[in-house]
Amino acid sequence: MAFLRQNYSLLIPLVGILVFSEPALADPSSELLTKGIIQFGQGNMDASKRSLEKALASSDDPILKSRIHRQFGILFEADNQPLESLLSFRIALGLNPNISLSTREHQGRPSALFRCAQNLDIGNFSVETIRTQMANKFTGENFICPVDSTGQKIIVAPVPALLDLDQLKEQKEKQTKQTPWFSSATFWIIASIALAGSATAAGFYFAPPTGGDYGGSSDTTIRLSN
């Protein structure tokens, strides 16, 4: 005891060094996220998903939760679930608008889905709206984001129905089928003009009726001009 009393001034700094040099306890959610990323890199999708779910359930930090949802988006895309990937990216951006995705590490469809999620975030499209009104846009391998970079919906003109072979053949026959020359209205107009010109050249003219309003016979005569 005497030794302790005499060296008390030396013990205080020593205790301080021991206390403050002890490493801070790591956030379990962050550790689970790291574990999930490692498992994903190893190709263990199910284990990675379970770790991410535990990380999400144990965290209240919006920034960390945003990173977890971003990793969910990467995982769902690799698992060929583009809609779920898009929704996860959309949630991540809702929690942290400044979150990004490395285009160097995640090229192709993951980057395209993330950019689309950014467009949807700008347009304030909710997860529910995306799921109920736009789900059909993300069912195939390839997709076109329904919203542009300003957050506005892209209006796509309807594609006309394609005709089958029989319809195309029938349409072609109608286009190539010609009307008989003698039943054409144009033919009769031209013929009338030609006949009138021929009659004038030959010296014939049609005399007006001499009856009716003209006060004479109703017969119409053709006279030869001098």
C-alpha positions in Angstrom: 0.0 0.0 0.0 2.8 2.3 0.8 4.3 1.6 -2.6 0.9 2.5 -4.2 0.6 5.7 -2.3 4.1 6.7 -3.1 3.8 5.9 -6.8 0.1 7.0 -7.2 1.2 9.7 -9.6 2.8 7.1 -11.8 -0.3 4.7 -11.8 -2.8 7.3 -13.1 -1.1 7.9 -16.5 -0.6 4.1 -16.8 -4.3 3.4 -16.3 -5.2 6.1 -18.8 -3.0 4.6 -21.4 -4.5 1.1 -20.9 -8.1 2.5 -21.0 -7.8 4.8 -24.0 -5.6 2.4 -26.0 -8.2 -0.3 -25.9 -9.7 -0.6 -29.4 -13.2 0.7 -29.8 -15.9 -2.0 -30.2 -16.8 -2.5 -33.8 -20.4 -1.9 -35.0 -21.9 -5.3 -35.4 -24.0 -4.1 -38.4 -20.9 -2.9 -40.2 -19.2 -6.2 -39.5 -22.2 -8.1 -40.8 -22.2 -6.0 -44.0 -18.5 -6.7 -44.5 -19.2 -10.4 -43.9 -22.0 -10.3 -46.5 -19.8 -8.7 -49.1 -17.1 -11.3 -48.6 -19.6 -14.1 -48.9 -21.0 -12.5 -52.0 -17.5 -12.4 -53.5 -17.1 -16.1 -52.7 -20.3 -16.8 -54.6 -22.3 -17.8 -51.5 -25.5 -15.8 -52.3 -27.7 -17.3 -49.6 -25.3 -16.7 -46.8 -24.6 -13.2 -48.1 -28.3 -12.4 -48.1 -28.7 -13.7 -44.5 -25.8 -11.6 -43.3 -27.2 -8.5 -45.0 -30.6 -9.0 -43.5 -29.1 -9.3 -40.0 -27.0 -6.2 -40.6 -30.1 -4.3 -41.7 -32.1 -5.4 -38.7 -29.4 -4.4 -36.2 -28.7 -0.9 -37.6 -30.4 2.5 -37.1 -27.8 4.4 -39.0 -29.3 5.7 -42.3 -25.9 5.9 -44.0 -25.0 2.4 -43.1 -28.5 1.1 -44.0 -28.0 2.8 -47.4 -24.8 0.9 -48.0 -26.6 -2.4 -47.0 -29.4 -1.7 -49.5 -26.9 -0.9 -52.1 -25.2 -4.3 -51.5 -28.7 -5.9 -51.7 -29.1 -4.2 -55.1 -25.8 -5.7 -56.3 -26.7 -9.1 -55.0 -30.2 -9.1 -56.6 -28.8 -8.1 -59.9 -26.3 -11.0 -59.8 -29.2 -13.3 -58.9 -31.1 -12.1 -62.1 -33.7 -10.2 -60.2 -33.5 -6.8 -61.9 -36.7 -5.3 -60.3 -35.6 -6.2 -56.8 -32.1 -4.8 -57.6 -33.7 -1.5 -58.8 -35.9 -1.2 -55.7 -32.9 -1.8 -53.4 -30.9 0.9 -55.2 -33.9 3.2 -54.9 -34.2 2.6 -51.2 -30.4 3.2 -50.8 -30.7 6.6 -52.6 -33.7 7.5 -50.5 -31.6 7.0 -47.3 -28.6 8.7 -48.7 -28.8 10.7 -52.0 -25.0 11.0 -52.2 -24.4 7.2 -52.3 -22.8 6.0 -55.5 -21.9 2.8 -57.3 -18.5 2.2 -58.8 -18.8 1.8 -62.5 -15.4 0.3 -62.7 -16.3 -2.6 -60.4 -20.0 -2.9 -61.5 -20.3 -2.5 -65.2 -23.2 -3.3 -67.5 -26.6 -3.9 -66.0 -25.8 -3.1 -62.4 -24.7 0.4 -63.4 -27.7 0.8 -65.7 -30.1 -0.2 -62.9 -28.4 2.2 -60.4 -28.7 5.1 -62.9 -32.3 4.3 -63.5 -32.9 4.3 -59.7 -31.2 7.7 -59.6 -33.7 9.0 -62.2 -36.6 7.5 -60.3 -35.3 9.2 -57.1 -35.1 12.5 -58.9 -38.7 12.1 -60.0 -39.8 11.1 -56.5 -41.2 7.8 -57.6 -41.8 5.7 -54.6 -40.9 2.0 -54.2 -44.7 1.1 -54.2 -45.3 3.1 -57.5 -42.3 1.4 -59.1 -43.5 -2.1 -58.0 -47.1 -1.6 -59.1 -46.8 0.5 -62.2 -43.4 -0.2 -63.7 -42.6 -3.8 -62.8 -43.2 -5.0 -66.4 -40.3 -2.8 -67.5 -37.8 -4.9 -65.6 -38.7 -8.5 -66.4 -36.3 -9.3 -69.2 -32.5 -9.4 -69.5 -32.6 -6.0 -71.2 -34.7 -3.1 -70.1 -35.3 0.6 -70.9 -35.6 2.9 -67.9 -39.1 4.4 -68.0 -37.8 7.7 -66.6 -35.2 10.1 -68.0 -32.4 11.9 -66.2 -34.7 14.7 -65.2 -37.2 12.4 -63.5 -39.8 12.7 -66.2 -41.6 9.6 -67.7 -40.5 8.6 -71.2 -43.4 8.5 -73.5 -43.1 5.7 -76.0 -45.2 5.7 -79.1 -47.3 2.5 -79.5 -46.0 0.0 -82.0 -48.5 -0.8 -84.8 -49.7 -4.4 -84.9 -47.7 -6.6 -87.2 -49.5 -8.2 -90.2 -49.2 -11.9 -90.8 -48.1 -13.3 -94.1 -51.6 -13.7 -95.5 -52.6 -10.2 -94.6 -49.4 -8.8 -96.2 -50.1 -10.8 -99.4 -53.7 -9.6 -99.5 -52.6 -6.0 -99.0 -50.0 -6.3 -101.8 -52.6 -7.7 -104.2 -54.9 -4.8 -103.5 -52.1 -2.3 -104.2 -51.0 -3.9 -107.5 -54.5 -4.7 -108.8 -55.5 -2.3 -111.6 -58.9 -1.0 -112.4 -60.0 -1.8 -116.0 -59.5 1.1 -118.3 -63.1 1.3 -119.5 -64.4 1.6 -116.0 -62.1 4.4 -115.0 -63.7 7.8 -114.4 -60.5 9.5 -115.7 -60.9 7.6 -118.9 -64.4 8.9 -119.6 -63.4 12.5 -118.7 -60.5 12.4 -121.2 -62.7 10.7 -123.8 -65.3 13.5 -123.5 -62.7 16.2 -123.9 -61.3 14.4 -127.0 -64.7 14.0 -128.6 -65.5 17.7 -128.0 -62.2 18.7 -129.5 -62.8 16.5 -132.6 -66.3 17.9 -133.2 -65.0 21.5 -133.1 -62.2 20.7 -135.5 -64.6 19.1 -137.9 -66.8 22.2 -138.0 -69.7 20.9 -136.0 -71.3 22.7 -133.1 -74.3 22.0 -131.0 -77.2 24.4 -131.6 -79.1 25.4 -128.5 -82.6 24.0 -128.1 -85.2 26.0 -130.1 -88.0 25.3 -127.7 -88.6 25.7 -124.0 -87.0 28.8 -122.7 -85.9 29.7 -126.2 -89.4 29.9 -127.6 -89.2 27.2 -130.3 -89.1 23.5 -130.9 -87.5 21.4 -128.2 -85.4 19.5 -130.8 -81.7 19.9 -130.6 -80.0 20.1 -134.0 -76.4 19.7 -135.0 -75.4 22.2 -137.7 -72.4 22.5 -139.9 -70.5 25.7 -139.6 -69.3 27.7 -142.6 
